[in-house]
Amino acid sequence: MAILQKLRRSLSSERRSAEVPKGHLAVYIGETREKKRFVVPMSYLKDPMFQELLSQAEEEFGFYHPMGGLTIPCSENLFVDLTSHLRKA
């Protein structure tokens, strides 16, 4: 749970965007310079598979995300597959 606490602190210091509905967060996905923005429910943060992605993001970027949302270094296909699975669960 320590990762979630650190992430919550990091996200609480970000500017809130009108484009992100309450209970959601913006994430940027990609392994190259080009990142794609997704808006996902905060409930995804509790899922062990999503937490693994958060660990990878922490290793690569720490908790500083200059794009204004969490940056996760994974392929878009992997992320879409994961979120599709979480939506069905």
N, C-alpha and C positions, 0 to 999 in steps of 0.2 A: 504493500500500500504506500510505501514511501514515494515511489514514482508518481502516483496519483496526487499526493499532497504537493510535491514539487511542481507538477504540471499545473495544478489548480492555482498555486501562487503565481506562476509565470503567466498564465492566462488572465488572471485577475488584473494584472498590471497593463495588459494590452488595451488599446482603444476598442471600444465596442462599436461594431458596425451595424448599421440599419439593415444590411443585407443578410445578417445571421440571426435567425429567429431564436427566441428564448429557448434554452435547453439544448442548443446546438453549438458547434464550434467549426471554424474554418480550418481546413488542413490543406497543405500543398503537397502533392504527390509527384515523385519523379526521381529518376536517377541521373538526369542530365541537367543542364542549365534551365531547360524548359520545364516548368512545373505546372501541373493542372490543379485548380482549386476545387475542392469538394466541401460541402457543408454536411456534417454528420451529427447524429444525436449524441449528446453527452453520455448516454447509457452505454455506448460502445466502449467507453474507457474502462469498463469493468470486465470486459471479455479478455480471457487469457491470450488469445491470438492477437488482439489489438494491442494488448500490453507489450507483447513481444515487439511489435512495430515501434511502440513508444520507447522501448529500450534501445532499439537500433537508432532512433532519432536522437536519443540522449547521447549515445556513444559518438555519433557523427557531428551533432550540432550543439550539444549541451542544451541549455534551456533558453538560448537566445535565438529568436526566429525573426529576422528583419523583414520578412514578407508580410508580417501582421497576423500570421496564423501559424500553427504548428507545421513544420516541414518534416515529412517522413520520406526517407530514402528507400523507396521500393518502386517496383514497376507499377504502372497504372493498371495493368491486367490483374496483378496479384491483389491490389487494393480493391478493385471492382469485385473480384471473386469473393474476397473476405467480407465486404460490406453486403453483398448479395446473400451470403450465408447468414450473416447477423440479422438481416432483415427478415429472413424466413424463420429464424429461431424464436 
